[in-house]
Amino acid sequence: MSLFSAELATAIAQFHWLRPWWLTALLPGIALALLLARRSGNNSNWQGVIAAELLPYLIEQDGGTQRQRLHWWLLVPWLCACLALAGPSWNKIPLPIHKQQTPLVILLDLSPSMWAEDLKPNRLTRARLKLIDLLHTRQEGTTALVAYAGDAHIVTPLTDDTATIISLLPALNPTIMPIAGNQPLQALEKGIELIGKSGFQNGHVLLVSDGLPSADLPEMNAQLESYPGISTSVLALGTKDGAPIPSMSSAGKGGFVKDSRGNIVIAQLSETPLRKLAQNNGGIYRKISLDDSDIEALSQIFDSADSEQSQQLERTFDTWHDSGFWLVLPLLPFLLLAFRRNVLALLILAPLAFAPDKSHAMEWQDLWLRSDQQGQKALAAGDVEAAEALFKNPSWKGSAAYQKGDFSAAEEHFKNSEASADSLYNLANAQAKAGQLETALENYQAALELEDKHEDASFNKELVEKALKQEQEQKEQQDPSQDDKNSEEGDKSDADKEDGEPSSDSEQDGQEGEAGEQEADDSDYNPEDSPENKEQNPESDTEKSAEQNKEDAEAKDPGNAENKEKTDDTESQNTAEAQASAADEMPDEQRQALEQWLRRVPDDPSGLMRRKFEYEAWRHQQETGRGRSSQSPPQQQETERW
């Protein structure tokens, strides 16, 4: 008895409602029952017609009493339903935690044939979009990404963070691969190695490609036979007619890839080996489609297998037990009576009368998401214009405008944000992209004053200082050329005499200035591609451009190199003075040239990935003692597909 009392006391102490807001639904039911009881107590509308003395003898009282009792009985199922929906609970139960274990390794073909444009805009872009859709549907399990061309490289190991894989997809293209070609066998070995090292016996491999060499098919089948738990599916890209491959090299830019005989290579879809690979290894073969049928078919295969490979973890999760289902039992007799009188059908159809004629998606989103959250979703989907319009936070609006390329608007938004080292850093990035280098330099310095260990601001500050220094050097090189032209016209002869330089050298200096200006157009200054991005390029292209200008000038005139050696000390002294006395306002022509130069700088988010792959390829060649050159194209299409 004491044990029962203790359990009862514990249950009373722990009793609570899981969904207490459903208790408010009791009020309309009670109010409706009181209203109906009051109307029944008035003996209908005959009181206004029949005298009160005759009313008891002319109207039956039993019917009114029965109706009044019926109203109160109708309140009972309403109370039971509301209490059940409120979720009474007084004890916890342990629930086991299950986690999907089957991994998925995606093998992405980055051979040059992926540039073919038989699928618009090209095969590679369509493959990226399909992979993004597939990763969005993958809610559980781990996923890895392997990129391959002439060799294979792991982009991401097995992880449940699909957002990271999605963020890396735009940086993947054939130009980052150190060796051109098509070696899916190496990619398959990498995928099987990832699955094995993670301790899994079963897994999936998804090959995203436009073909594979026929000679590799038997070896791939033999390798997969050793791992019966690993299935291989294929998402094929391309058409049977194929298309030429645009040349991405600087020498062949604007043309197409050609073979050793000078014929244009037509990249066709090799459907037969891809289909056999999927059929022989427990997977499915799907060609890329305009709708989501291919993604749905692949997801169904992965999810069905994952449900069979789920693993129960050692830990459990205690959750409150909902005991509201016991209150459903008293409702059953009332439901039977309501079904007999067709009241149940009326209750089901009644809410349809209050359905709105039109639905407004934005108003519905406003109920659940703040404008900043809606803007974040739009930004993640790539709709930067909608994101900028939805954001209320000035910093986020500035980030959206920056990604859109509207650096003036980004500057205004960052100015309105709260003062911090990051906001000043983002403001300086926008100003540098807009060509306001002096102002950007001041804001970089202000960011460093607030946070002296801000490495990104320090790095970009050095880039801007080098760019300003190069502009000053170009200006000094252009001044003698301009003075020489004015001396020929006779406008500034006195100024030419004060320069103290021979006229023969002036012409050469003018050529140097033109060469320096031409080289400056090809130089690179690229601050952060995005205010959110914190990765830096370890090399300064502007410094390389300045050194290249000197080498070109010395190559044109060997005698001029000797003169430069004599004047090195003078130039070093003038450099410090030029930095200190740089004009606050640049000439309009130079400002326009600088803005045009900055806008021509292409963003290259794949630089880090390219260097990583190059290092891995170099290390592999050092370990094996052999390697293949990435400069010479393969000669046999059967063994090396473009």
DRENVO-604539 format. One line per field, with one value per residue (C-alpha): x, y, z. Coordinates in pm, whole numbers, plus 32768, in hexadecimal, padded with zeros to 4 digits. Example, Ala and Ser with C-alpha at 12.3 -4.5 7.8 and 13.67 -1.06 7.14 Angstrom:
<rs>
xx	[84CE	8557]
yy	[7E3E	7F96]
zz	[830C	82CA]
</rs>
This chain:
<rs>
xx	[8000	811C	81BA	8075	8057	81BB	817B	8035	80E2	81F4	80F4	8036	8178	81E3	808D	8086	7FF3	80CB	7FF0	7F41	7EC1	7DB5	7D0F	7C97	7BB1	7AE1	7A57	7991	78F9	7889	77FE	773A	76A8	7639	7597	74D5	7469	73E7	731C	7289	722E	715A	705F	7098	6FE7	6E85	6EBA	6E73	6D2C	6C93	6C4B	6D34	6C14	6BB5	6D16	6D5A	6C1A	6C48	6DBE	6E5D	6F70	701B	7094	713B	71E4	7266	72EC	7394	743A	74A5	755F	762A	7671	76F7	77EF	788D	7932	79A9	7A54	7AF0	7B74	7C0E	7CB1	7D3D	7DCD	7E6B	7F42	7F36	8080	8115	8230	835B	83B4	8509	850F	862D	86E7	871B	8810	882A	897D	8992	8A83	8A6F	8BA6	8B71	8C70	8C63	8D01	8DD3	8E6A	8E6D	8D42	8C67	8C87	8BBD	8A83	8992	88E6	88AB	8969	8A5E	8A77	8B3A	8A3D	891D	89DB	8A14	88A4	8839	892D	88AB	8748	87BB	8874	8744	8675	8778	870B	87D0	890A	8A66	8AD5	8C2A	8C94	8DB2	8E18	8EDC	8F71	90C9	90E2	8FF2	8FE7	8F0E	8E4E	8D9D	8DB0	8C79	8BAE	8A45	8A79	89EB	89F0	8B6C	8B68	8A6C	8B49	8C73	8BBF	8BD7	8D55	8D75	8DCA	8EC3	8FC0	9013	9077	91F1	91D9	90DE	9037	8F2F	8F8D	8E4D	8F03	8FDE	8EAA	8DFD	8F2E	8F20	8DAC	8DD5	8EFA	8E24	8D0F	8E03	8EC9	8D85	8D35	8C07	8BC2	8AAB	8A93	8A32	8B04	8A6B	8B2E	8AD8	8B7B	8B4C	8C08	8D22	8E2D	8DBA	8F04	8EBB	8D67	8DE6	8ED8	8DC8	8CD9	8DE8	8E39	8CCC	8C9A	8D87	8C98	8B38	8AA8	8AFF	8A0C	8A61	8967	89A3	891F	8979	89A6	89AF	890B	895A	89A3	8A94	8B33	8C90	8D57	8DA3	8F14	8F66	90D8	9153	91DD	909E	8FA2	8E6F	8EB2	8E7F	8F55	8FFD	90A7	9209	9195	90F7	8F8E	8E90	8E3D	8CC8	8C75	8B57	8AA0	8B30	89EC	8A36	8B59	8AAC	896B	8A27	8AE5	89A2	88EF	8A0E	8A3D	88E4	88A0	87C6	8818	8772	87AC	8796	8637	8593	84B0	84FC	84B3	8624	8662	852A	8594	86F2	8675	857F	8699	8775	865E	85D2	8727	876E	8634	86B6	8810	87A8	8861	87DC	88C8	892B	8898	8722	864F	8551	840F	82C6	81BF	807F	7F5B	7E4B	7DF2	7D34	7C34	7BE3	7B29	7A0A	79E8	7998	7827	77E5	788F	77AD	7676	76F5	773E	75DD	753F	7630	76B9	781B	7816	7791	78AC	79AE	7920	78DF	7A4A	7A4B	7952	7A58	7B6F	7BFC	7BC5	7D2F	7E6E	7F92	80E2	819D	8098	80AF	8229	820B	8151	8278	83B3	843E	84A7	8616	85D4	851E	8642	8735	866C	8667	87DF	8820	874D	881F	8714	87EA	86F7	85D8	86C2	872D	85C2	855E	8680	864B	87A4	888C	89B5	88F1	8863	89C7	8A37	891E	8970	8AE1	8A98	89B7	8AD8	8A32	8B58	8ACC	8991	8A63	8B31	89F9	8970	8AB9	8ACB	8979	89E1	8A64	8BCB	8CB0	8DEE	8D30	8C43	8D67	8E19	8CE7	8CBF	8E29	8DFB	8CD2	8D90	8EBF	8DE3	8D46	8E9E	8EB0	9004	9065	8F1F	8F36	9096	9017	8F01	8FF1	90CA	8F99	8F3D	909E	908B	8F54	8FE2	9159	915A	9063	9132	9040	9043	91BE	91E6	90F8	9198	92E6	9244	91AE	92F9	93AB	929E	92C3	943B	941F	9336	9432	9549	9473	942A	959E	95E3	94D1	9543	9684	95BF	94BF	95D1	9678	9538	9508	966D	962C	9503	95D1	94E1	95C0	9729	979C	9710	97CC	9912	98D9	98B1	9A1A	99E1	9A4A	9936	99AB	9973	981E	97A1	9820	9784	9639	964D	9695	9565	9489	9514	94DB	9378	9333	93C1	92F8	91B9	9213	9270	9191	910D	8FFC	8F8E	8E9C	8DA4	8C97	8C7E	8C27	8D5A	8E91	8F84	90A3	917B	92E1	9373	9351	9324	9368	94C8	9505	9485	9576	969C	9629	9622	978F	97F5	973E	97DA	9939	98FC	989F	99D4	9B09	9BA9	9A87	9ACC	9C21	9B83	9A8C	9BA1	9C33	9AEA	9A75	9AD3	9A1C	98E3	98E1	98E8	97D8	96F9	96D6	9696	9597	94D5	94CF	946F	9374	925A	9110	9050	90AC	9081	8F3D	8FEC	90BA	8F8D	8EBE	8FDD	9004	8E90	8E8E	8FC0	8F26	8DE2	8EA6	8F42	8E96	8E3D	8EEF	8E62	8EFC	9065	9093	8FFB	90DE	9217	91A4	9174	92C0	9374	92CA	9321	948B	94A4	940E	950C	9626	95AE	957B	96A7	95DE	94DF	9426	9445	9312	9380	936B	920B	91C9	91F2	90FE	8F92	8F4F	9030	901C	8ECF	8EB6]
yy	[8000	80E8	809E	80F3	8235	8295	8257	831A	843E	8438	8431	8557	861B	85D9	8608	8710	8754	8720	8808	88E9	89E0	88E2	8924	8A72	89AE	8953	8AB6	8AB7	8962	89D0	8B17	8A61	896B	8A87	8B40	8A0D	89BE	8B1E	8B10	89C1	8A47	8B58	8A54	8AC8	8BFC	8BAC	8C81	8DBB	8D30	8C5A	8CD8	8C60	8BBC	8AE1	8A98	8968	88C2	8902	88AF	8763	8790	863D	868E	87CF	871E	8611	8713	87CD	868E	8642	878D	8736	85DC	8671	8733	85EE	8580	86E5	86E5	8590	85F7	873B	868D	857C	867D	8739	8606	85A6	850F	84A5	83B1	838E	8268	821A	8217	8179	8255	81D0	8260	8212	8178	8133	822B	82C5	831C	83FD	83DE	851C	8518	8652	85ED	86FB	8658	86E2	8838	87B7	8882	877D	87AE	891F	89D8	88B4	875B	87CB	88D4	87E0	86E0	87DF	8839	86CD	8682	87AA	8724	85CA	8649	8712	85D2	8513	8549	842F	836A	83DE	845C	8487	852C	84BA	857E	84D6	8515	8482	8431	8434	851A	851D	8665	8611	84D1	8427	852A	8572	86E5	86F6	8873	886B	878F	8877	89A4	88FB	8891	89E4	89DA	888B	8896	87E9	8906	88B2	874D	8726	860B	8607	84C4	83D2	82D2	8261	812A	8200	82BA	8170	8100	8243	8212	80AB	8117	8223	812A	8024	8110	818D	802E	7FF3	7EAD	7F36	8076	8122	81B3	82AF	82EE	843B	842F	843B	82F8	8213	815A	8001	7F6F	7FDF	7F34	7DCF	7E4D	7F1B	7DF2	7D10	7E07	7E30	7CB7	7CB2	7D9B	7D0A	7E02	7F2E	7F85	8069	814E	8234	838C	83BA	850A	8563	84F4	83F1	84FF	85A9	86FE	8792	87E8	895C	8999	8A32	8A6E	8BCF	8B72	8ACE	8BAD	8BD1	8A8F	891E	87FC	8740	85EF	85AA	85B7	870D	8691	8722	8629	85DD	856B	8470	83BF	8261	81CA	8055	8031	8112	8048	7EFE	7F84	7FD6	7E95	7DB2	7E51	7E70	7FD9	8094	8157	82A7	83AE	8513	859F	86F2	8691	85EA	8487	8428	84B5	840C	82BB	82D6	8353	8233	8139	81E0	8211	80B1	801C	810F	80A4	7F3F	7FA7	8083	8046	806C	813E	80E3	821D	825A	8391	83C5	8463	84B4	83AE	843C	8395	8452	831F	8291	83A8	832D	8201	82D3	837D	823D	821E	8388	835B	8232	8300	8424	833F	82B4	840E	848B	858A	850B	8557	86B2	86F4	8687	8762	8894	8915	8918	8A38	8B15	8AC6	8C02	8C3B	8C9E	8C4C	8D38	8C8D	8DBA	8DFB	8C90	8CA7	8DE4	8D1C	8C34	8CE1	8E39	8F07	8EC6	8D50	8D65	8E29	8D1E	8C11	8CE0	8D1B	8BA7	8B65	8C5C	8D6A	8E8F	8F9B	8F0E	8EDC	9049	90B8	8FD1	9012	9116	90F5	91ED	90FF	8FEA	90DA	9146	8FDD	8F9C	90D8	9079	8F22	8FC5	90A6	91EC	926D	93CD	9348	9259	9381	943D	930D	92CC	9438	9412	92D9	92D7	9348	921C	9192	90A9	91BA	92A2	9185	913C	92B0	92C4	9196	923A	9381	92CE	921C	936B	9404	94DC	945C	957F	956D	93F2	940F	94F3	9400	92D8	939F	93F2	9281	922B	9333	928A	912B	9126	8FAD	8FC4	8F02	8F37	90AF	90B2	8FE1	90B4	91F2	9180	9135	9292	9333	9276	92DA	9449	942C	9397	94AE	95AF	9501	94FA	9669	96B7	95EC	969E	97FF	9804	9785	989A	99A0	9925	9955	9AB1	9B11	9AB8	9BA3	9CB7	9CE3	9C7F	9CA2	9D37	9C15	9B24	9BD7	9BB9	9A42	9A25	98EB	98C8	98C0	976F	96D7	977C	96BA	9577	95D2	960C	94B2	942D	94E2	944F	92F6	9320	9391	926A	9176	9219	91C0	9052	9066	8FEA	908D	8FC4	900C	8F20	8E8F	8EB1	8F5A	8E07	8D5A	8D52	8C95	8D5A	8D3D	8D21	8DC7	8F2C	8F44	90B9	907D	8F86	9084	9190	90A2	903C	91AA	91D2	9093	90F9	9251	91C2	90C7	91DC	92B2	9210	9362	93D7	92C1	935B	94B0	9417	9383	94DD	9575	9460	952A	965D	9593	94EF	9646	96C9	959E	95F6	9762	96FE	962A	9745	9853	978B	9867	9835	9862	9792	9818	97B0	96ED	9621	95E7	9566	9488	9401	93B8	9306	9242	91D6	9168	9091	8FC7	8E72	8DCD	8C81	8BC4	8A81	8AF1	8A3F	88FF	890E	892E	8810	8729	8791	8742	85EF	859B	8604	8536	8408	8429	843F	8307	8237	82C3	82F6	83EF	846C	85C8	86A1	876C	8666	85EE	8477	83E6	82C0	8309	819E	81AE	8324	83C9	853F]
zz	[8000	8051	7EFE	7E4C	7F11	7EB5	7D43	7D55	7DFD	7CF4	7BDA	7C70	7C99	7B31	7A92	7982	782B	76F7	7624	771F	761A	75BC	770D	7685	759D	76CF	76E6	759E	75F3	774E	76C6	75B7	76B4	779B	7679	7608	776C	779B	765C	76C0	781A	777E	76FD	7599	750D	7592	76C6	7601	757A	7691	77EC	78FA	79BC	7892	7818	78FD	7888	7713	76E9	773F	783F	7811	76AF	7721	7841	7758	7663	7780	77F7	7690	767B	77AD	772C	75E8	76BB	773A	75F0	75B8	770C	76CF	757B	75FE	7725	7644	7552	7675	76B8	7829	7897	79E3	7994	78AB	77CF	7731	75B6	74F3	73FD	729D	71A5	7033	6FEE	6E79	6DD6	6C7C	6BB1	6A81	6968	6896	673D	66FF	65B3	64A2	63F8	6510	6467	633E	6301	627C	63CF	640E	648C	64A1	6538	6669	66D2	66AD	677D	6892	68A2	68AE	69C6	6A8C	6A6A	6AD0	6C03	6C6F	6C73	6D3E	6EA5	6F4C	6F0A	6EAF	6D5B	6CB8	6B71	6A91	695A	6846	66F0	669E	6810	6938	6A67	6B9F	6BB8	6CFF	6DD0	6E56	6F14	6F6D	6F23	6DC3	6DCD	6DBF	6C8A	6BE3	6C2A	6B81	6A43	698E	69AC	68FA	6788	669F	66B9	6824	67D1	67B2	66B2	6596	6530	65AA	66B5	6767	67E5	68C8	6943	6994	6A59	6B21	6B66	6BDB	6CB2	6D5A	6DA7	6E2B	6F0B	6FA9	701F	6F3D	6E8C	6DB1	6CEB	6BA9	6A92	69A1	6861	67BB	6665	64ED	64AD	6512	644B	63E2	645A	65BF	65D5	6619	6724	67CE	67CF	685B	696C	69D0	69DC	6B04	6BBD	6B93	6C8C	6BB1	6A9B	6979	68CD	67A5	674D	65DE	6533	63C4	6282	6178	6076	6164	613D	6111	6246	6277	62AB	63FB	63B1	6373	621F	61A8	6253	617F	60BD	60F9	616A	604D	603A	5FC3	5E57	5E7C	5E77	5F6A	607D	60A4	6206	61FA	6311	6342	63BB	6396	648F	658A	657A	659F	66CB	6782	6721	678A	68E0	697C	691A	6824	66E9	66AE	65A6	661B	65EE	65F3	6715	6862	67F1	67EA	6947	69D2	6945	69D5	6B26	6B3B	6B0C	6C11	6D10	6CF2	6D2E	6E4A	6F03	6F05	6F7B	709F	71E3	7344	7412	7574	7609	7635	763F	7758	76E4	778F	774C	76B8	776E	76B7	75E8	7716	76F0	7592	7621	76B5	7562	74A3	750C	74B1	735F	7315	7365	7297	7170	717E	7175	7061	7155	7125	6FB1	6FFD	70F3	6FF1	6EDA	6FB4	6FB6	6E39	6E3E	6EE4	6DEB	6D47	6BD5	6B9A	6C54	6C6D	6C8F	6D15	6E21	6E8A	6EA0	6F6D	7075	70B1	7033	7074	6F49	6F96	6F9D	6E50	6DC4	6E3E	6D8B	6C4C	6C65	6C95	6B5F	6A96	6A73	6AE9	6A6F	6B3B	6C62	6C5B	6C54	6D73	6E5F	6F6E	7009	6F59	6F66	6EBE	6DBC	6D71	6D48	6C50	6B8C	6B8C	6AFB	69F7	698C	69F7	6AC1	6AE9	6B8E	6C5F	6CD8	6D46	6DFF	6EB2	6F1B	6FC8	7087	71EA	7210	7238	71A4	70BC	7043	6FF6	6F48	6E70	6E26	6DB6	6CD1	6C27	6BFF	6B6F	6A72	6A18	69DA	6B14	6B7E	6C62	6D24	6D33	6DC1	6ED6	6F34	6F36	7026	70FC	710A	717C	728B	7316	72ED	72B6	726E	714D	704F	6F2E	6F55	6F72	6E38	6D66	6DEC	6D62	6C11	6BFE	6C60	6B4B	6A52	6AB2	6A99	693E	68CF	6946	6887	674D	6779	6796	665E	659D	65FF	652A	63FE	6426	6450	6311	624C	62DA	6280	6114	6114	61BB	62DD	63FF	638A	64D4	6595	64B4	64FB	6670	664D	65E7	6513	63A7	62A7	6224	6378	6391	6269	62FF	644F	63A1	630F	6469	64F0	63E1	6424	6598	655E	647A	6575	668A	65D1	65F1	6760	6876	69AE	6A4E	6BB2	6C5A	6B63	6C6D	6DBF	6E50	6DBE	6E99	6DB6	6D22	6BED	6C68	6B37	6AC1	694A	694E	69CF	68B5	67B9	6837	6816	66BB	664F	66AD	65F9	64BA	64BA	64E7	63D2	62DF	6326	63C2	63EC	64B4	65B2	65F7	6627	6719	67EC	6813	687A	6968	6A9C	6A1C	69CB	6B22	6BC5	6AE0	6B28	6C97	6C41	6B39	6C33	6D2F	6C35	6B64	6AEC	6B9F	6A5C	692C	67CA	6728	6615	670A	67EB	66C9	6658	67BB	67DD	668F	66F6	6841	679B	66A9	67C2	67C2	690A	6935	6A61	69E1	6A11	6B5D	6AD7	69A5	6A79	6B59	6A30	6996	6AD9	6AF7	698E	69C5	6B01	6A52	6939	6A36	6AEA	69B1	68F6	67BA	673E	6612	6589	65A1	6472	635E	6303	62EB	6192	61A7	61EA	6247	6378	63BF	637E	6356]
</rs>
